Amino acid sequence: EAPTFEKPEYEAHIMENLPAGTPVLQVLATDRDLGANGQVSYGGLSG
């Protein structure tokens, strides 16, 4: 089963003077599969 995300799309606008390591976006997803198949990984795109 595919992960289910809280929102269909996420977008963040990051100010250039924001200190490195500052959280800018929270993404929430769940997966009903068990074990390794239930793990959810995230990646980001710059743009």
C-alpha positions, 0 to 999 in steps of 0.5 A, spaced: 500 500 500 502 506 498 503 512 503 498 517 505 500 524 506 496 529 510 496 534 504 496 532 497 502 537 496 507 541 500 510 548 499 515 552 503 518 559 502 525 560 505 528 566 507 535 567 505 537 569 511 534 563 515 540 560 519 542 553 517 538 547 520 532 551 521 526 547 520 522 550 514 516 544 513 513 539 516 511 533 512 506 527 515 505 521 512 503 514 514 503 507 511 499 501 513 504 496 511 508 492 516 516 492 517 520 495 512 515 496 507 511 501 512 517 505 512 516 512 509 522 516 507 522 523 504 526 527 500 526 535 497 527 539 491 530 546 490 527 550 485 
